[in-house]
Structures are given as C-alpha cells and as structure tokens.
C-alpha cells in the first residue's frame, strides 16, 4: 500500500492561535465522565476466557485460517493482554510529558492547567487499571507469557526527543485509541464483557486527552523556527522506528508463547504465518491505523512542509502493508 500524508502549504496554512475554550470543554467533560476502577469498570467481575479479547479486525486472527476456534480465541487473548500492557507502557511517558508541558500554564490560564492536571491524573489511573488487568489475565492464562519492554526505560528514551515529536506521537496514539474502540471493539458482541468495558471507560477519558494533545502540539509548533521543526520531524520519524522495534520484540515473544500453549500443534509453515501475522497485527494496531486517521493527517499536514511530509511518508512506507485483508473499520 502506498503511504500518503495529506499535504498542505506550511507557509500559508500554519495553525492559528489555540482556542482556550477547548480546554474548558475538556474540563467539563472530564468532570462528567470521571470513573472509578473498581466501582465502574471491574465491578467484582473476572475475565471470561470463553470469549475473545480483541476483535479480528485488530488481532487479524481470521487471517490464520488453520486455527481451530479455541486457538483463535487464545490468539486474541494473548494479543489483548499485550494490548493492555502496551497502553500502560505508553501512558508512562504520556503522563510525564503532559505534566511537564503543564508548567507553561502554572502562572497563566488556570483552566488549561486544570485540564492538563486532570489529564495526568487520569493517565496515572489508567496505568493502575492496566496493572490490575495484567494480574487478572495472568491468573487465567497458562504461565510463560513475557512482556519485554520496560516502561521506565522506554519513557526515558521517548522523553529525550523533542517535545514537538513526543506530542505528535502522543496525539497519534490517542487518536487511534479512539478509532479502535468506536469502530472495532464496541462493535463486536463476541468479546469478553469485562475486556470491552475496560476500553469503554478508557475511551471515555482518552477522548479529552486526544483534544489536549492536539492543543499542546499546536502550541509547541508555534514556538519553533523552520530548522527546529525540521529536526523535530526527524525525531518523530525516529520515535516511530523505536515503536516498531518494541513491536517486533513483543510480537516475537507473543508468537512464541502462543505456539507453546495453544491447544493444537502447528507445522513450520503455520508457525511462520503466526509470527508474521502477529507482527502485522501489532504494526496495524500501533502505527498504521493511527497514520490513516484523517484528523491526524490533517493536523500533521498543517504543521509540516511537503518535503517533510514526504520524509515521513518514506519512513512509513515499509510498514504500510500491515492492514487487515478485510478492513473491519474505516480508516
């Protein structure tokens, strides 16, 4: 698939001043949708391992036509476990960056400050929820699963990049989170009810986070001259490559685990397809699906030149094969 980023003239289509009213609306929504892990999400329930966790449109389990029903269900559960863990991982650096950029509002717009403080507090809550989910899923799946990335190490590496690049990556993550839930997870009645609720409540708060990411990314962009922005584009490209390195590592670990514990045996060709499909699914989930979000493309295009957009497109091109054979939702 050819990589395309919507292009625009960077000189004539620069972002306008950030609308402060959007911060106020995020605060109002945050107050209205706020939830508690035990009272609202878990509600004294356990996971039902007779259900899938991720839908086929995310896991790509339906592309492995040799899987029997129990193995296909397990394939989605292994991926669902890593899906929750990877969100816990990225929220470590997202929370730290948002806390950092909130400093610029300390003695200024107190509504904007409240919005970002709420954002940080919610990210800490999400991390706690995903730690709970990991322990609950671990109790129901066979031993041997390994989650290899170390959250603090990854966060330190990401936060060493420019703020513009980190906010760009964060905006990308928050937007694909919204799409995954609205267009794929919510639409599948065959998923574990508890797993579905985890991402329902996650979605409710992440909707505001996506708006705030965009606002802060725009504010950061307004500070940069052309040379600094060009370096920031390189940082964003490097961050996406680093994400892909994490995905390759975890996809291999998850494929090995799945093959070891699956309730059926596989020949060499089938095992190879499991490895390649696991990586393809992870690249779709965490990189390609977000790149295809029209709003992300539009925001990125407003901040970058056609030449910078071409650099980003060239870097993404080797990954763009990673789309479902039958699209489960519109990109």
C-alpha positions as CSV (number, residue, x, y, z in Angstrom):
1,X,0.0,0.0,0.0
2,X,1.4,3.4,-0.9
3,X,1.9,5.8,2.0
4,X,0.2,9.1,1.7
5,X,0.1,12.1,4.1
6,X,-2.3,14.8,3.2
7,X,-0.2,17.7,2.0
8,X,-0.7,21.4,2.6
9,X,1.4,24.6,2.3
10,X,3.2,25.0,5.6
11,X,3.7,28.8,5.0
12,X,0.1,29.7,4.2
13,X,-1.7,27.1,6.4
14,X,0.0,27.4,9.7
15,X,-2.1,26.6,12.8
16,X,-4.0,29.6,14.2
17,X,-3.8,30.5,17.9
18,X,-5.1,27.8,20.2
19,X,-8.7,28.3,21.3
20,X,-8.7,28.4,25.1
21,X,-12.4,27.4,25.2
22,X,-11.4,23.9,24.2
23,X,-9.6,23.5,27.5
24,X,-12.7,24.5,29.4
25,X,-14.8,22.0,27.4
26,X,-12.3,19.2,28.2
27,X,-12.5,20.1,31.9
28,X,-16.3,19.9,31.8
29,X,-16.3,16.6,30.1
30,X,-13.6,15.2,32.4
31,X,-15.8,16.0,35.4
32,X,-18.9,14.4,33.8
33,X,-17.3,11.1,32.7
34,X,-14.9,10.5,35.6
35,X,-15.0,6.9,36.7
36,X,-13.5,4.5,39.3
37,X,-11.7,1.3,38.5
38,X,-13.5,-0.9,41.0
39,X,-16.9,0.7,41.1
40,X,-17.4,1.3,37.4
41,X,-15.1,-1.0,35.5
42,X,-14.3,-4.2,37.3
43,X,-17.4,-4.4,39.4
44,X,-16.2,-7.6,41.2
45,X,-16.0,-9.4,37.9
46,X,-13.4,-11.7,36.4
47,X,-12.4,-12.2,32.8
48,X,-14.4,-14.9,30.9
49,X,-11.8,-16.8,28.9
50,X,-14.6,-18.3,26.8
51,X,-14.6,-15.0,24.9
52,X,-12.2,-13.2,22.7
53,X,-10.5,-10.1,24.0
54,X,-9.6,-8.3,20.7
55,X,-11.8,-8.4,17.6
56,X,-10.5,-10.0,14.4
57,X,-10.1,-6.6,12.8
58,X,-7.4,-5.8,15.3
59,X,-5.9,-9.2,16.0
60,X,-6.0,-10.4,12.4
61,X,-6.8,-13.9,13.8
62,X,-9.2,-14.5,10.9
63,X,-6.2,-14.4,8.5
64,X,-4.9,-17.6,10.1
65,X,-7.4,-20.0,8.5
66,X,-5.8,-23.1,10.1
67,X,-6.6,-22.0,13.7
68,X,-9.3,-24.0,15.4
69,X,-11.8,-22.0,17.4
70,X,-10.1,-22.4,20.8
71,X,-6.7,-21.4,19.3
72,X,-8.2,-18.4,17.5
73,X,-9.8,-17.3,20.8
74,X,-6.4,-17.7,22.6
75,X,-4.7,-15.7,19.8
76,X,-7.0,-12.8,20.5
77,X,-6.4,-13.1,24.3
78,X,-2.6,-13.1,24.0
79,X,-2.8,-10.0,21.9
80,X,-5.4,-8.4,24.2
81,X,-3.0,-9.0,27.2
82,X,-0.2,-7.2,25.3
83,X,-2.7,-4.5,24.1
84,X,-3.4,-3.6,27.7
85,X,0.2,-3.7,28.7
86,X,1.4,-1.6,25.8
87,X,-1.2,1.1,26.7
88,X,0.1,1.0,30.3
89,X,3.6,1.4,28.8
90,X,2.9,4.4,26.6
91,X,0.9,6.2,29.3
92,X,4.0,6.3,31.4
93,X,5.7,8.7,29.1
94,X,2.5,10.5,28.1
95,X,1.7,11.4,31.7
96,X,5.2,12.6,32.3
97,X,5.2,14.8,29.2
98,X,1.8,16.3,29.9
99,X,2.9,17.1,33.5
100,X,6.0,18.8,32.0
101,X,4.1,20.9,29.5
102,X,1.5,21.9,32.1
103,X,4.3,24.1,33.6
104,X,3.7,26.7,31.0
105,X,0.2,27.2,32.4
106,X,1.2,27.4,36.0
107,X,1.0,31.2,36.2
108,X,-1.3,31.7,33.2
109,X,-4.5,30.0,32.1
110,X,-5.7,28.1,35.1
111,X,-8.4,26.3,33.1
112,X,-5.8,24.9,30.8
113,X,-3.7,23.9,33.8
114,X,-6.7,22.1,35.3
115,X,-7.3,20.3,32.1
116,X,-3.7,19.0,31.9
117,X,-3.6,18.1,35.6
118,X,-6.8,16.1,35.1
119,X,-5.2,14.5,32.1
120,X,-2.2,13.5,34.1
121,X,-4.3,12.2,37.0
122,X,-6.4,10.1,34.6
123,X,-3.2,8.6,32.9
124,X,-2.0,7.5,36.3
125,X,-5.4,5.9,37.0
126,X,-5.2,4.1,33.6
127,X,-1.7,2.8,34.4
128,X,-3.1,1.4,37.7
129,X,-6.1,-0.2,35.8
130,X,-3.8,-1.9,33.3
131,X,-1.6,-3.3,36.1
132,X,-4.8,-4.8,37.6
133,X,-5.8,-6.2,34.3
134,X,-2.5,-7.8,33.7
135,X,-2.7,-9.6,37.1
136,X,-6.2,-10.7,36.4
137,X,-5.4,-12.1,32.9
138,X,-2.3,-13.8,34.2
139,X,-4.5,-15.8,36.6
140,X,-6.5,-17.2,33.7
141,X,-3.9,-17.9,31.0
142,X,-1.1,-20.5,31.1
143,X,2.3,-19.4,32.5
144,X,5.1,-18.4,30.2
145,X,3.9,-15.0,28.9
146,X,6.6,-12.3,28.9
147,X,6.1,-8.6,28.4
148,X,9.5,-7.4,27.4
149,X,9.6,-3.6,27.2
150,X,10.5,-1.8,30.5
151,X,8.2,1.1,31.0
152,X,10.6,3.5,32.6
153,X,13.4,2.7,30.1
154,X,11.1,3.3,27.2
155,X,9.8,6.5,28.8
156,X,13.3,7.9,29.3
157,X,14.2,7.2,25.7
158,X,11.0,8.8,24.3
159,X,11.3,11.9,26.6
160,X,14.8,12.5,25.3
161,X,13.2,13.5,21.9
162,X,11.9,17.0,21.2
163,X,8.6,18.0,22.8
164,X,7.1,18.5,19.3
165,X,7.9,14.9,18.4
166,X,6.6,13.4,21.7
167,X,3.4,15.3,21.4
168,X,3.0,14.3,17.8
169,X,3.5,10.6,18.8
170,X,1.1,11.1,21.7
171,X,-1.6,12.6,19.5
172,X,-1.3,9.7,17.1
173,X,-1.7,7.2,19.9
174,X,-4.7,9.0,21.5
175,X,-6.5,9.2,18.1
176,X,-6.0,5.5,17.2
177,X,-7.2,4.6,20.6
178,X,-10.5,6.4,19.9
179,X,-10.9,4.7,16.5
180,X,-10.1,1.2,17.8
181,X,-12.8,1.4,20.4
182,X,-15.5,3.2,18.4
183,X,-15.2,1.3,15.2
184,X,-13.9,-2.2,16.3
185,X,-14.1,-3.1,19.9
186,X,-17.5,-1.5,20.6
187,X,-19.0,-3.1,17.5
188,X,-18.0,-6.8,18.4
189,X,-20.6,-8.6,20.6
190,X,-18.4,-11.7,20.9
191,X,-15.7,-10.0,23.1
192,X,-15.2,-10.6,26.8
193,X,-17.6,-8.1,28.6
194,X,-15.0,-7.1,31.1
195,X,-12.3,-6.5,28.5
196,X,-14.8,-4.5,26.5
197,X,-15.7,-2.3,29.5
198,X,-12.0,-1.7,30.2
199,X,-11.7,0.0,26.9
200,X,-15.1,1.7,27.0
201,X,-14.1,3.6,30.2
202,X,-10.6,4.1,28.8
203,X,-12.1,5.6,25.7
204,X,-14.3,8.0,27.7
205,X,-11.3,9.8,29.2
206,X,-9.0,9.4,26.2
207,X,-11.4,11.4,24.1
208,X,-10.5,14.5,26.0
209,X,-6.8,13.6,26.0
210,X,-6.7,13.5,22.2
211,X,-8.0,17.1,22.1
212,X,-5.5,18.3,24.7
213,X,-2.6,16.5,22.9
214,X,-3.5,18.4,19.7
215,X,-3.8,21.8,21.5
216,X,-0.4,21.4,23.2
217,X,1.2,20.1,20.0
218,X,-0.1,23.2,18.2
219,X,1.2,25.4,21.0
220,X,4.6,23.8,20.7
221,X,4.6,24.1,17.0
222,X,4.1,27.9,17.2
223,X,7.4,28.2,19.2
224,X,9.6,26.6,16.6
225,X,11.5,28.1,13.7
226,X,11.9,26.1,10.5
227,X,15.2,24.5,11.4
228,X,13.9,23.4,14.8
229,X,10.8,22.0,13.3
230,X,12.8,20.1,10.7
231,X,14.8,18.5,13.5
232,X,11.6,17.7,15.3
233,X,10.3,15.8,12.2
234,X,13.4,13.7,12.3
235,X,12.7,13.0,16.0
236,X,9.2,11.9,15.2
237,X,10.4,9.5,12.5
238,X,12.9,8.1,15.0
239,X,10.2,7.6,17.6
240,X,8.0,5.7,15.2
241,X,11.0,3.5,14.3
242,X,11.6,2.9,18.0
243,X,8.0,1.9,18.5
244,X,8.3,-0.5,15.7
245,X,11.4,-2.0,17.4
246,X,9.3,-2.6,20.5
247,X,6.5,-4.2,18.4
248,X,8.9,-6.6,16.7
249,X,10.3,-7.7,20.1
250,X,6.9,-8.2,21.7
251,X,5.3,-9.8,18.6
252,X,8.1,-12.4,18.6
253,X,7.6,-13.1,22.4
254,X,3.8,-13.4,22.0
255,X,4.1,-15.7,19.0
256,X,6.5,-17.9,20.8
257,X,4.2,-18.0,23.9
258,X,1.1,-18.7,21.7
259,X,2.7,-21.6,19.9
260,X,3.9,-23.1,23.1
261,X,0.5,-23.0,24.9
262,X,-2.0,-23.3,22.0
263,X,-4.4,-26.2,22.1
264,X,-3.3,-27.5,18.7
265,X,0.0,-28.3,17.0
266,X,1.5,-26.3,14.1
267,X,3.8,-27.2,11.3
268,X,6.7,-25.0,10.2
269,X,4.7,-23.1,7.7
270,X,1.9,-22.4,10.1
271,X,4.3,-21.2,12.8
272,X,5.9,-18.8,10.3
273,X,2.5,-17.4,9.5
274,X,1.8,-17.0,13.2
275,X,5.0,-14.9,13.6
276,X,4.3,-12.8,10.6
277,X,0.6,-12.2,11.4
278,X,1.4,-11.3,15.0
279,X,3.8,-8.6,13.8
280,X,1.5,-7.4,11.1
281,X,-1.3,-7.0,13.6
282,X,0.8,-5.1,16.0
283,X,2.1,-2.7,13.3
284,X,-1.5,-2.2,12.3
285,X,-2.7,-1.6,15.8
286,X,0.0,0.8,17.0
287,X,1.3,2.5,13.8
288,X,-0.6,2.1,10.6
289,X,-4.2,2.5,11.9
290,X,-3.2,5.8,13.5
291,X,-1.4,7.1,10.5
292,X,-4.6,6.5,8.5
293,X,-6.8,8.6,10.8
294,X,-7.8,11.6,8.6
295,X,-7.7,14.1,11.5
296,X,-4.1,13.1,12.4
297,X,-3.1,13.5,8.8
298,X,-4.7,16.9,8.6
299,X,-3.1,18.2,11.8
300,X,0.3,16.9,10.8
301,X,0.0,18.4,7.3
302,X,-0.8,21.9,8.8
303,X,2.4,21.8,10.7
304,X,4.8,20.5,8.1
305,X,6.1,21.2,4.6
306,X,5.5,18.9,1.6
307,X,9.2,17.9,1.8
308,X,8.8,16.9,5.5
309,X,5.6,15.1,4.7
310,X,7.4,13.1,2.0
311,X,10.2,12.2,4.5
312,X,7.6,10.9,7.0
313,X,5.8,9.0,4.2
314,X,9.0,7.4,3.0
315,X,9.8,6.2,6.6
316,X,6.4,4.7,7.0
317,X,6.2,3.1,3.6
318,X,7.8,-0.3,4.7
319,X,5.1,-0.6,7.4
320,X,2.0,0.2,5.3
321,X,1.5,-3.4,4.2
322,X,0.1,-4.0,7.7
323,X,-3.6,-3.5,7.1
324,X,-6.3,-6.1,7.5
325,X,-7.1,-8.2,4.5
326,X,-10.7,-7.3,5.1
327,X,-10.9,-3.9,6.8
328,X,-13.1,-4.0,9.9
329,X,-13.5,-0.3,10.2
330,X,-13.0,2.8,8.1
331,X,-9.7,4.5,8.5
